[in-house]
Amino acid sequence: FFWRARRSEAGAKASCAPVEERREEGESKRRKKNKERVTYAATLGYYGSAYDGYAWQPATTNTIEKTLQIAVGGPLGKDSPVLQCAGRTDKGVHAVGLVVTFYSWEDIPEERLMRALQGADPRGHIVPYQVTKHPRSFHATFSAHWRYYVYILPKRIDGYVEEGEGGELKPKQCYD
């Protein structure tokens, strides 16, 4: 047994109680109702030019993460559900096949979550491919077996990039 001092509400005396006793006192509603946490994984793609990156930022709400939180928050009954993703992107970067996980204490049909994600961006910049249930241990970041990145950079765009001395590319100076 581990013992820990607790102050009474009056603050005058400290009392000790074993950890197991305290756990019984503070037993969660989930255990009382015998509900298990359900983990969901959504595979999706998005057009990153319309957003300020994947991750939440204090200066803007125009992020993929915030848009997804609003979308799945309704069916999950949460304002700001916790989302984990396999990889974050910067502003203007697109994604195909990104896995995002989230959980619920209620068993929600995958079709309902899929509809919520389909309506996340009315412009169609976020496209969910599927939503599936997984064991509690599944985590988008740590359960990934591999990641694949493709960087597409133009060699030359007429009018915007020019070749300098030695073959290096540099932005073209534009004057009106």
Solvent accessible surface area in square Angstrom, and as a share of the most:
residue,aa,sasa,rsa
1,F,174,0.72
2,F,161,0.67
3,W,155,0.54
4,R,152,0.56
5,A,66,0.52
6,R,84,0.31
7,R,182,0.66
8,S,55,0.36
9,E,186,0.83
10,A,95,0.74
11,G,32,0.31
12,A,84,0.65
13,K,157,0.67
14,A,67,0.52
15,S,59,0.38
16,C,83,0.50
17,A,3,0.03
18,P,23,0.15
19,V,27,0.15
20,E,97,0.44
21,E,77,0.35
22,R,54,0.20
23,R,161,0.59
24,E,121,0.54
25,E,106,0.48
26,G,63,0.60
27,E,71,0.32
28,S,53,0.34
29,K,158,0.67
30,R,44,0.16
31,R,148,0.54
32,K,136,0.58
33,K,128,0.54
34,N,133,0.68
35,K,67,0.29
36,E,122,0.55
37,R,59,0.22
38,V,27,0.16
39,T,4,0.02
40,Y,0,0.00
41,A,5,0.04
42,A,1,0.00
43,T,26,0.15
44,L,1,0.00
45,G,4,0.04
46,Y,12,0.05
47,Y,105,0.40
48,G,2,0.02
49,S,62,0.40
50,A,21,0.16
51,Y,6,0.02
52,D,35,0.18
53,G,6,0.06
54,Y,5,0.02
55,A,26,0.20
56,W,139,0.49
57,Q,64,0.29
58,P,119,0.75
59,A,102,0.79
60,T,31,0.18
61,T,103,0.60
62,N,59,0.30
63,T,0,0.00
64,I,0,0.00
65,E,28,0.13
66,K,45,0.19
67,T,23,0.13
68,L,2,0.01
69,Q,18,0.08
70,I,118,0.60
71,A,15,0.11
72,V,1,0.00
73,G,5,0.05
74,G,57,0.55
75,P,22,0.14
76,L,18,0.09
77,G,68,0.65
78,K,63,0.27
79,D,138,0.71
80,S,66,0.43
81,P,2,0.01
82,V,84,0.48
83,L,17,0.09
84,Q,43,0.19
85,C,15,0.09
86,A,16,0.13
87,G,21,0.21
88,R,173,0.63
89,T,28,0.16
90,D,111,0.58
91,K,143,0.61
92,G,34,0.32
93,V,70,0.40
94,H,92,0.41
95,A,15,0.11
96,V,130,0.75
97,G,37,0.35
98,L,17,0.08
99,V,40,0.23
100,V,2,0.01
101,T,1,0.00
102,F,3,0.01
103,Y,51,0.19
104,S,3,0.02
105,W,87,0.30
106,E,92,0.41
107,D,99,0.51
108,I,7,0.04
109,P,73,0.46
110,E,51,0.23
111,E,110,0.50
112,R,108,0.39
113,L,0,0.00
114,M,38,0.17
115,R,150,0.55
116,A,23,0.18
117,L,3,0.01
118,Q,100,0.45
119,G,56,0.54
120,A,18,0.14
121,D,6,0.03
122,P,133,0.84
123,R,140,0.51
124,G,45,0.43
125,H,46,0.20
126,I,5,0.03
127,V,76,0.43
128,P,12,0.07
129,Y,101,0.39
130,Q,95,0.42
131,V,12,0.07
132,T,47,0.27
133,K,82,0.35
134,H,61,0.27
135,P,93,0.58
136,R,117,0.43
137,S,100,0.65
138,F,53,0.22
139,H,48,0.22
140,A,2,0.02
141,T,48,0.28
142,F,167,0.70
143,S,35,0.22
144,A,39,0.30
145,H,179,0.80
146,W,192,0.67
147,R,105,0.38
148,Y,171,0.65
149,Y,135,0.51
150,V,96,0.55
151,Y,175,0.66
152,I,149,0.76
153,L,151,0.75
154,P,74,0.47
155,K,150,0.64
156,R,117,0.43
157,I,74,0.38
158,D,122,0.63
159,G,39,0.37
160,Y,148,0.56
161,V,37,0.21
162,E,58,0.26
163,E,86,0.39
164,G,15,0.14
165,E,160,0.72
166,G,89,0.85
167,G,40,0.39
168,E,91,0.41
169,L,77,0.38
170,K,92,0.39
171,P,103,0.65
172,K,89,0.38
173,Q,123,0.55
174,C,95,0.57
175,Y,183,0.69
176,D,197,1.02
